[in-house]
Amino acid sequence: SGPVEHRGKLVDGREVAAWYGWRIGHRYCYFNAGWDPAWSHESVGLVLLAHTVRSAIEEGALEYSLLLGDEAYKARFATAQVPVETVALAPPTSPGQLIIHLDMGIRRLAKSLPPRLRVRLRSAAAPVTAHLPGARFR
């Protein structure tokens, strides 16, 4: 893995936007960004994102990944969406294997449901799933 990147957009010596991500080999990965709300009318976050894309090209990156999420600003830059695949490993006779199969089956079932029903079910299950391991990643 490569070094963590943190780039800020300075205006009059003051940082008004920041980008956090990393470079791994020839791939830049956008993780998060933020900006001073007082500067939102200047689109400093979008300007900084464009700057990091330009820097990635100048540094020879072959890919700039916006990672997960369907935020509108990503559509302005993305040329393709790469599906995410989960791989879970556990010994075949362990209780973990049963939990993995159950979890993956529930995920497959949930993906087959209409989006509005998925949202309702997720909200209803939130009090229980919040206490499960890895809950912040669901």
ChimeraX attribute file (.defattr): number of C-alpha atoms within 10 A of each C-alpha:
attribute: neighborCount
match mode: 1-to-1
recipient: residues
	/A:1	7
	/A:2	11
	/A:3	10
	/A:4	11
	/A:5	14
	/A:6	13
	/A:7	16
	/A:8	17
	/A:9	18
	/A:10	13
	/A:11	11
	/A:12	6
	/A:13	7
	/A:14	9
	/A:15	13
	/A:16	20
	/A:17	24
	/A:18	19
	/A:19	20
	/A:20	15
	/A:21	19
	/A:22	17
	/A:23	19
	/A:24	13
	/A:25	13
	/A:26	15
	/A:27	16
	/A:28	25
	/A:29	19
	/A:30	20
	/A:31	13
	/A:32	12
	/A:33	17
	/A:34	15
	/A:35	19
	/A:36	12
	/A:37	13
	/A:38	8
	/A:39	13
	/A:40	13
	/A:41	7
	/A:42	10
	/A:43	12
	/A:44	21
	/A:45	22
	/A:46	18
	/A:47	13
	/A:48	22
	/A:49	21
	/A:50	13
	/A:51	14
	/A:52	20
	/A:53	19
	/A:54	12
	/A:55	13
	/A:56	19
	/A:57	15
	/A:58	9
	/A:59	11
	/A:60	11
	/A:61	17
	/A:62	12
	/A:63	15
	/A:64	18
	/A:65	20
	/A:66	19
	/A:67	15
	/A:68	13
	/A:69	8
	/A:70	10
	/A:71	9
	/A:72	8
	/A:73	10
	/A:74	16
	/A:75	12
	/A:76	9
	/A:77	14
	/A:78	11
	/A:79	8
	/A:80	8
	/A:81	13
	/A:82	9
	/A:83	6
	/A:84	8
	/A:85	6
	/A:86	5
	/A:87	7
	/A:88	10
	/A:89	8
	/A:90	12
	/A:91	8
	/A:92	9
	/A:93	8
	/A:94	9
	/A:95	10
	/A:96	14
	/A:97	15
	/A:98	13
	/A:99	12
	/A:100	15
	/A:101	12
	/A:102	11
	/A:103	12
	/A:104	15
	/A:105	12
	/A:106	11
	/A:107	12
	/A:108	10
	/A:109	11
	/A:110	16
	/A:111	11
	/A:112	9
	/A:113	12
	/A:114	9
	/A:115	11
	/A:116	9
	/A:117	11
	/A:118	15
	/A:119	13
	/A:120	11
	/A:121	13
	/A:122	14
	/A:123	11
	/A:124	11
	/A:125	11
	/A:126	13
	/A:127	10
	/A:128	9
	/A:129	15
	/A:130	12
	/A:131	10
	/A:132	10
	/A:133	9
	/A:134	9
	/A:135	11
	/A:136	9
	/A:137	5
	/A:138	11
